[in-house]
Amino acid sequence: MKRQQFEDAALPHLNDLYRTATRLLADSTKADDVVQDVFLQAWKSFDRFEVGTNCRAWLYKILFHVVNHHRRKWFNVRMVKESEEILDQVAASPEPIAENLTDAEILSALDRVPQDFRAVVLLVDVDEFSYKEASGILSVPIGTVMSRLSRGRKLLREQLEETAQSYGIGKGKLEGRTA
Amino acid sequence: MKLVHFGENTCARIRRYMDSYINNELLVETNHEVLRHLEACPACAAEVESRTRIKARLKSAVQNQSVPEDLQERLQAVLREDSRRSIAWTRWVSAAAAVLVVAAGLWFELPRWTRPALPDLADRRGQDAFIRKASASLSAVLKVGLGDHIHCAIFRKYPKNPPSVEEMAQKLGPAYQELVPLVKARVPEGYRIILAHQCGFQGRRFVHLTLTNGSSLLSLVITRRQPGESMQALPVSDHASGVPVYQAAAQNYDVAGFETDQFLAYVISDLGAQQNLQIAYALAPSVHQFLAAVRS
């Protein structure tokens, strides 16, 4: 009975969580493991979940806990420091970018955005969380969400521009490419 | 078309709002300000359009990612397995707890189980030996009460249907018959009097009321004091409305005692020290008052 309640509340968000995890980790195999961990942790703490509150945001909060745990284990990276350092290198305002890139090119560009910024871009632009919800999920102030979103988008535009340039084609020449 | 030129400062300020504008996170006033600017500034409008399109393309690209078809099935299997293990663990813990409870019960009940088998009713010497052994650790003044309790309440075979309260009161005789309602009114709920009589043991006369709660026997034993007998040398457990109550344990029994000028009174049971003492406290003041009024 309780497991059925959990599945009814949580499973509808499985695919979104999997896709976000895949982009956060840039690895579908690891995303698979992480998502199973997320749901298992959520299941074990389902007694503490208040029915009627935002189950989706709750699952994403667990997702980021698990991802950070796994990232420390897998990559041993200094996440925020690394992100800020990279940001300094790309502070210049980018040129207008091409829009008709393929999904794979867009995802590849996203994967090159440092994780802290990528996380906010994913939460706000893809998963459509409000600033306040993203702030709760990531346990950072709303101001940090706003600044990371702004920088994350800028970095993504930079990466997309680089991708376009790597084809040796300009903005106009990308017209007509299929996604 | 009329071109409107904005200062760089205006466009820079509007572009700082642009991300929040795209996400509809601006206050209404700021939102209107951005809208008014976008209507008049093609460059900023184009920038908003570009960013909005990238956002939509990004969302579409992420959502187009395939999800393993069996992901949900595998996940449900994991949850089922965890539930099964959790239930097994809960059952194991419950079983372990039950074993502990039984073990604890055995630990406390063991003395009762291992107490010597009762001698036959006809075996007077065996009964005397049993009482001597059971009361060996008690002071002489408390042995008196325990002896009669064992002799009269423990060795006795009680009829399934005890006599009525009136019949028992009559058996006690006019001097003590009021003890029956007095005791009945003061023992905890669930206790009933199954015996009230005057009896003799080892050359002494006793007034003896026996009660049961269904599983244990409790006696109120009263006898006249003999010269030199007193409980005052014993450590006092407490005073019940000014009446000193003494208590000691012997084998499986707890013996609480109090006295008047003429009488020794005992509350004896195998209920445990605390419960036995509580009942003694409940009875002592009124029984003490009753006995003090009994004419010699």
Interface residues (C-beta under 8 A of the other chain):
Chain A: R3 F6 E7 L11 L14 N15 D16 Y18 R19 T20 T22 R23 D32 V35 Q36 F39 L40 W43 K44 P96 I97 E99 L101 D103 I106 L107 L110 V121 L122 V124 D125 V126 S130 Y131 M146 L149 S150 R153 L156 R157 L160 A179
Chain B: R16 D19 S20 N23 E25 A46 E47 S50 R51 R53 I54 K55 R57 L58 K59 S60 A61 V62 Q63 N64 Q65 V67 P68 L71 Q72 R74 L75 Q76 V78 L79 R80 D82 S83
